[in-house]
Amino acid sequence: MNLTVLVYRHKASYKFKRLPDEIDGWRNNDAQNMKDEISLWDGEQEIFFARCQTVANIPGGRVEDTIAPGKFKLKLFVPQRAFHCRIHGIVDALDLEGEYTDFESVQANDKNRWLVHDTQKVKPNPPGVRTRVAWSAGCFIMTPEKLEEFNMILESYKYKAGDIIEGELKEI
């Protein structure tokens, strides 16, 4: 039971505005969506791969809330609250401005959670309704199918709520 997570962020992901000189917006912040990569490793063997969104691109958000390259951890199967999917907390990490994300997936100056979740809209929307693109406020986001596959692999390795997996984010 020694899985690790590797995330590759493509530098082009920072160019999420279709029209760079225009203001933030739901119709402008959707370029380069889900171009990053997340993988799960059992030693030297890759056992899971998915495209994901890692750059904070949500209109009105702050790109500085994007998790910085470097080491981080995932706290598995944290409380879902408004999410339909089973989610994980990004913990023991820094964002681009150097703010620390603690073991509750929050920062001292921001009590929103940094998570791994899918593209389903949150409650009260019904399950299965997806967002047009992956909107991130600093979270790692994948499709519902890929997140469920990720979760099933974790369960097959006997991971449970609150367990911690080491991770690293690299920019390419």
C-alpha positions in Angstrom: 0.0 0.0 0.0 2.5 2.6 -1.2 0.9 4.4 -4.1 2.1 7.8 -5.3 0.5 10.5 -7.4 2.3 12.4 -10.2 0.8 15.5 -11.8 2.2 17.1 -14.9 1.1 20.7 -15.6 1.6 21.9 -19.1 2.8 25.6 -19.0 0.2 26.3 -21.7 -2.5 25.6 -19.1 -1.8 29.1 -17.6 -3.1 30.6 -20.9 -6.7 29.7 -20.1 -8.2 32.9 -21.5 -9.3 32.6 -25.1 -9.0 36.4 -25.5 -6.1 37.2 -23.1 -6.8 41.0 -23.0 -10.5 40.5 -22.2 -11.9 40.2 -18.7 -12.5 37.0 -16.8 -15.7 35.3 -17.9 -17.5 32.0 -18.3 -17.1 32.2 -22.1 -13.5 33.4 -22.0 -11.7 31.3 -19.4 -12.1 28.0 -21.1 -9.0 27.7 -23.3 -6.4 24.9 -22.6 -8.9 23.1 -20.4 -8.0 19.7 -19.0 -4.6 19.6 -20.7 -2.7 18.6 -17.6 -2.0 15.0 -16.5 -2.5 13.0 -13.3 -1.2 9.5 -12.8 -1.2 7.0 -10.0 1.9 4.8 -9.5 2.6 1.6 -7.7 6.3 1.7 -7.4 7.7 2.0 -10.9 4.4 1.0 -12.6 1.8 3.5 -13.7 -1.6 2.1 -12.8 -3.8 5.1 -13.7 -3.7 8.1 -16.1 -6.1 10.9 -16.8 -6.2 14.4 -18.2 -7.1 17.0 -15.6 -7.4 20.7 -14.9 -4.9 22.1 -12.3 -4.8 25.8 -13.0 -7.3 28.1 -11.2 -9.3 29.3 -14.2 -12.7 30.0 -12.6 -14.1 33.5 -13.4 -13.6 35.7 -10.4 -11.0 33.4 -9.0 -7.3 33.9 -8.6 -4.6 32.1 -10.6 -2.4 32.5 -7.6 -4.5 29.9 -5.8 -3.2 27.2 -8.2 -1.1 24.6 -6.4 2.6 25.3 -7.0 5.0 22.8 -8.5 6.5 20.6 -5.8 5.6 18.0 -3.3 2.0 17.7 -1.9 -0.1 15.0 -0.4 -3.7 13.7 -1.0 -5.9 13.1 2.0 -8.3 10.4 0.6 -12.0 10.3 0.6 -12.7 13.5 2.6 -16.3 14.6 3.3 -18.2 15.3 0.1 -20.3 18.2 1.4 -21.8 19.7 -1.8 -20.1 17.3 -4.2 -21.8 14.2 -5.7 -18.5 12.4 -6.3 -16.1 11.0 -3.8 -13.4 13.6 -3.4 -9.9 13.9 -2.0 -8.1 16.8 -0.2 -5.0 18.4 -1.5 -2.9 18.9 1.7 0.6 19.9 2.8 1.0 22.0 -0.3 1.8 25.5 -1.4 0.0 27.6 -3.9 1.7 29.9 -6.4 1.9 32.8 -3.9 3.4 30.6 -1.2 0.3 30.1 0.9 0.2 26.8 2.8 -2.7 24.3 2.3 -3.0 22.4 5.6 -4.3 18.9 6.4 -7.9 20.1 6.3 -7.3 21.3 2.7 -7.7 24.9 3.6 -5.4 27.9 4.0 -5.2 30.4 6.9 -6.5 33.2 4.8 -9.0 31.1 2.7 -11.3 28.4 4.1 -12.3 27.1 0.7 -11.0 23.6 0.2 -8.4 22.5 -2.3 -9.6 19.2 -3.7 -9.5 16.5 -6.3 -13.0 16.3 -7.7 -14.8 15.8 -11.0 -16.7 18.0 -13.5 -20.2 17.3 -12.1 -22.1 20.4 -10.9 -22.4 20.5 -7.1 -25.6 20.1 -5.2 -28.5 21.1 -5.4 -28.0 20.1 -9.1 -28.9 16.5 -9.7 -26.0 13.9 -10.0 -24.6 13.6 -13.5 -25.0 17.2 -14.6 -21.6 18.3 -15.8 -20.1 21.7 -16.1 -19.3 22.9 -19.7 -15.6 22.8 -18.9 -13.5 22.0 -15.7 -13.7 25.2 -13.6 -10.9 25.2 -11.0 -10.4 27.5 -8.0 -7.1 25.7 -7.3 -8.4 22.1 -7.4 -7.4 19.2 -9.6 -10.4 18.2 -11.7 -11.0 15.2 -13.9 -14.0 13.6 -15.6 -16.5 11.7 -13.5 -15.5 8.4 -15.2 -11.8 8.9 -14.5 -12.3 10.0 -10.9 -14.4 6.9 -10.3 -11.7 4.7 -11.8 -9.1 6.5 -9.6 -11.3 5.8 -6.6 -11.8 2.2 -7.4 -8.1 1.6 -7.7 -7.5 3.2 -4.3 -10.2 1.0 -2.8 -8.7 -2.1 -4.4 -5.4 -1.2 -2.6 -7.5 -1.0 0.6 -7.1 2.8 1.1 -9.8 4.4 3.2 -11.0 7.8 4.3 -8.3 9.9 5.8 -5.4 7.9 4.4 -2.5 10.0 2.9 -0.8 9.5 -0.4 2.4 11.3 -1.4 2.3 13.4 -4.6 4.4 15.7 -6.7 3.4 18.3 -9.3 5.9 19.0 -12.1 5.6 21.7 -14.8 6.5 20.8 -18.4 
